[in-house]
Amino acid sequence: MSQHRSLKTAGSVGTKRSVLKRGERIKLMKARGQWKEGRLPTGLPKTKSE
């Protein structure tokens, strides 16, 4: 079964995502010094991507 043409993308054009995945948010928070060791990865605050 083929995919409908409206659902196909032109590939990764390099658009910047406005939403980060959980692992990416933790990594960014560690780089900024906002992550405390032993903290649960649920309920993270919103972070703006760089």
SULDA-V89741 format. One line per field, one symbol per residue. phi: phi as a letter, one per 20 degrees, with the letter a starting at -180 (. if undefined). A space follows every 10 residues. Layout:
phi=???
This chain:
phi=.eefffefde nfenfefedd fgffffffff feneedfnff eemfffcefe
